[in-house]
């Protein structure tokens, strides 16, 4: 019988080798393997478990889950949940899966909200709402709104908000069209993880993304992928307080372009925020 450490090592190698898997960090392959084996064993894997022997039935169940991951199916969909800033979020097929890379966007938004007495935050293109939920959880004085056009994502966002007893208003809205007029000039922080994949790049996405994520969550069908960035940068100023912030999460290769868009739209103090790997993923601009 193989040990836990042996089957984890084999699974990690298989996940890393798969061309259908999109790993934000190489270490995520090991994390995925431990999460999948934890689902089989009904417990979180620790260092104390590594020498434990696994019977044939458990190995077979684990191998089945690993093959699904190797085929590109996101670990969160296989498991039915994911962890985001210490919150356990239910995940279902047909929605954009929350990424750990988005935790930086939530972190930088929360830092700005905590400095204000009764702040208002709006998360645009909220998807299943991880950033909006994190803001409500970590800045409890804030009134938080989440906007999206994809109803299945919003349904799941509302479910997770109820489970976690977090007060977020999730609204089906094309950009800011359904945001209450009473919020004009009163928003402290806008966050947005836009669908920034350029139209021509959609075919080249890894299977994990292309085959398991809704297209509406990946691309706005613009040639450069920045159509919604342009739109929100123009529209947000009327809704922000003086000194309010607009924060975008994008891929590092788009960071400079987004910073330029913010400056051209009249934002000041434009700055780049780097993630734990040193890559620029969040661009922030302040309304003068």
C-alpha positions in Angstrom: 0.0 0.0 0.0 1.3 3.5 -0.8 1.7 6.2 1.8 -0.1 9.5 1.8 3.2 11.2 0.9 3.7 8.9 -2.1 0.3 9.5 -3.6 0.5 13.2 -3.0 3.8 13.4 -4.8 2.5 11.5 -7.8 -0.6 13.6 -8.0 1.4 16.8 -7.7 3.6 15.8 -10.7 0.6 14.9 -12.8 -1.1 18.2 -12.1 2.0 20.2 -12.8 2.6 18.3 -16.1 -0.9 18.9 -17.4 -1.2 21.5 -20.2 -4.9 21.9 -19.3 -4.2 23.2 -15.8 -3.6 26.9 -15.1 -1.5 27.2 -12.0 -1.2 30.7 -10.5 1.8 29.4 -8.5 3.7 26.1 -9.0 3.0 25.3 -5.3 -0.7 25.2 -6.1 -0.3 21.7 -7.6 0.6 20.4 -4.2 -2.2 22.4 -2.6 -4.7 20.9 -5.1 -3.4 17.4 -4.4 -3.8 17.8 -0.6 -7.2 19.3 -1.0 -8.4 16.4 -3.1 -7.0 13.8 -0.8 -8.5 15.6 2.1 -11.9 15.2 0.5 -11.3 11.5 0.2 -10.2 11.1 3.8 -12.6 13.6 5.3 -9.9 15.6 7.0 -7.3 18.3 6.3 -3.9 16.7 5.4 -1.1 17.5 7.9 2.6 16.5 8.1 1.5 13.9 10.7 -0.5 12.0 7.9 2.3 11.6 5.4 3.5 8.2 6.5 -0.1 6.8 6.7 -0.8 3.9 4.4 -3.7 4.2 2.0 -6.0 1.2 1.1 -6.9 0.4 -2.6 -10.4 1.9 -2.4 -9.1 5.3 -1.1 -6.3 5.4 -3.7 -8.9 4.7 -6.4 -11.2 7.5 -5.3 -8.3 9.9 -5.1 -7.0 8.9 -8.5 -10.4 9.6 -10.0 -10.4 13.1 -8.5 -6.8 13.7 -9.7 -7.7 12.7 -13.2 -10.5 15.3 -13.2 -8.0 17.9 -12.1 -5.5 16.8 -14.7 -8.2 17.2 -17.4 -8.5 20.8 -16.4 -11.5 20.8 -14.1 -10.8 23.4 -11.4 -10.2 22.0 -7.9 -12.9 24.2 -6.5 -15.6 22.8 -8.7 -14.4 19.2 -7.9 -14.6 20.0 -4.2 -17.7 22.2 -4.3 -16.0 25.0 -2.3 -12.9 27.2 -2.1 -11.2 29.3 0.5 -10.9 33.0 0.0 -9.4 35.3 2.7 -10.3 32.7 5.3 -13.9 32.4 4.1 -15.2 29.1 2.9 -17.2 29.8 -0.3 -19.5 27.3 -2.1 -18.6 26.9 -5.8 -20.8 25.4 -8.5 -20.3 24.7 -12.2 -21.1 27.5 -14.7 -19.7 30.4 -12.7 -16.3 32.1 -12.5 -14.3 30.4 -9.8 -12.8 32.8 -7.2 -9.0 32.9 -7.4 -6.5 33.4 -4.7 -4.9 36.0 -6.9 -7.9 38.2 -6.3 -7.2 38.4 -2.5 -4.8 41.3 -3.2 -7.7 43.4 -4.6 -9.8 42.7 -1.5 -6.9 43.4 0.8 -6.1 46.8 -0.8 -9.8 47.8 -0.8 -10.3 46.8 2.9 -7.3 48.9 3.9 -8.9 52.0 2.4 -12.4 51.2 3.8 -11.1 50.8 7.4 -9.9 54.4 7.4 -13.4 55.7 6.9 -16.3 55.9 9.4 -19.2 54.7 7.4 -17.8 53.8 4.0 -19.6 52.7 0.8 -18.0 50.1 -1.4 -19.1 48.8 -4.8 -17.6 45.7 -6.5 -18.3 45.8 -10.3 -18.2 42.5 -12.2 -18.5 40.9 -8.8 -19.1 37.3 -10.2 -19.7 35.1 -7.2 -18.8 38.0 -4.9 -15.6 37.0 -3.2 -14.2 40.5 -3.1 -17.5 42.1 -2.0 -17.9 39.4 0.7 -14.3 40.0 1.9 -15.0 43.7 2.2 -18.1 43.1 4.2 -16.4 40.6 6.4 -13.2 42.7 7.1 -14.7 46.2 7.1 -18.0 45.6 8.9 -18.9 49.3 9.0 -19.0 49.4 5.2 -22.1 49.2 3.1 -21.2 46.9 0.3 -22.7 46.4 -3.2 -21.9 43.8 -5.8 -22.9 44.2 -9.4 -22.9 41.7 -12.3 -24.8 40.8 -15.4 -24.6 37.0 -14.9 -27.5 35.8 -12.8 -26.1 32.3 -11.9 -23.1 34.0 -10.3 -25.2 36.4 -8.3 -27.4 33.6 -7.1 -24.3 31.9 -5.7 -23.0 35.1 -4.2 -26.3 35.6 -2.4 -26.2 32.1 -1.1 -22.7 32.5 0.3 -23.6 35.9 1.8 -26.5 34.2 3.7 -24.3 31.3 4.9 -21.7 33.7 6.2 -24.2 36.2 7.6 -22.6 39.1 5.6 -24.6 42.1 4.5 -23.9 42.7 0.8 -26.5 43.9 -1.7 -26.0 41.9 -4.9 -27.7 43.4 -7.9 -28.1 42.2 -11.5 -26.7 45.3 -13.4 -24.9 46.1 -16.6 -22.0 48.0 -15.1 -23.5 50.9 -12.9 -26.9 51.0 -14.6 -28.8 49.6 -11.6 -26.8 51.3 -8.8 -29.2 53.5 -6.7 -28.9 57.2 -7.7 -28.7 58.0 -4.0 -25.1 56.7 -4.0 -23.9 59.3 -6.5 -21.0 61.1 -5.0 -20.9 58.9 -2.0 -18.9 55.8 -3.0 -15.6 55.5 -1.1 -14.2 52.5 -3.0 -14.9 50.9 -6.4 -13.3 47.5 -7.0 -13.4 45.6 -10.3 -11.9 42.4 -11.6 -13.0 42.9 -15.2 -13.3 40.2 -17.9 -10.0 41.4 -19.5 -9.2 38.6 -22.0 -8.9 40.1 -25.5 -11.4 38.7 -28.0 -8.6 37.2 -30.1 -7.0 35.5 -27.1 -10.0 33.5 -26.1 -9.1 30.4 -28.2 -5.7 30.3 -26.6 -6.8 30.1 -23.0 -6.0 26.9 -20.9 -8.7 24.3 -20.8 -9.2 25.0 -17.1 -10.5 28.4 -18.0 -11.9 28.1 -21.5 -13.9 24.9 -20.8 -15.1 25.6 -17.3 -15.7 29.3 -17.0 -18.6 31.3 -18.6 -17.3 33.4 -21.5 -19.1 36.5 -20.1 -16.7 36.3 -17.1 -13.6 36.1 -19.3 -13.9 38.7 -22.0 -15.9 41.9 -22.9 -15.3 41.1 -26.6 -13.1 44.1 -27.0 -9.9 43.9 -29.1 -7.7 44.7 -26.1 -9.8 43.3 -23.3 -10.0 46.7 -21.7 -13.5 47.9 -22.8 -15.0 47.7 -19.3 -11.9 49.3 -17.8 -12.4 52.4 -20.1 -16.1 52.5 -19.3 -15.8 52.2 -15.5 -12.9 54.7 -15.3 -15.2 57.2 -17.1 -18.4 56.5 -15.1 -17.0 56.0 -11.6 -16.0 59.6 -11.1 -19.6 60.8 -10.8 -20.2 58.2 -8.1 -17.0 58.5 -6.0 -16.5 60.9 -3.2 -13.6 63.3 -3.4 -10.7 61.2 -2.3 -12.5 58.0 -3.2 -10.6 55.1 -4.9 -11.1 53.0 -8.0 -9.1 49.7 -8.0 -8.7 47.3 -10.9 -7.4 43.7 -10.9 -5.8 42.8 -14.2 -3.0 40.6 -15.5 0.5 42.0 -15.1 1.0 42.6 -18.8 -2.0 45.0 -18.8 -1.0 47.0 -15.7 0.6 49.9 -17.5 -2.2 50.3 -19.9 -4.8 50.4 -17.1 -2.7 53.0 -15.2 -2.7 55.2 -18.3 -6.4 54.9 -18.6 -6.9 56.0 -15.0 -4.6 59.0 -15.5 -6.4 60.0 -18.7 -9.7 59.7 -16.9 -8.6 62.3 -14.3 -7.5 60.0 -11.5 -4.6 61.1 -9.3 -2.1 59.2 -7.1 -2.3 56.2 -9.5 -0.3 53.4 -8.1 0.5 49.7 -8.7 0.2 47.0 -6.1 2.3 43.9 -6.3 1.3 40.4 -5.2 3.4 37.9 -3.2 5.2 36.9 -6.4 6.2 40.5 -7.2 3.8 40.8 -10.1 1.6 43.9 -10.5 -2.0 42.8 -10.3 -3.9 45.8 -8.8 -3.9 49.3 -10.2 -5.5 52.0 -8.0 -6.5 55.6 -8.7 -7.8 58.4 -6.5 -10.5 60.9 -7.3 -9.0 64.4 -6.6 
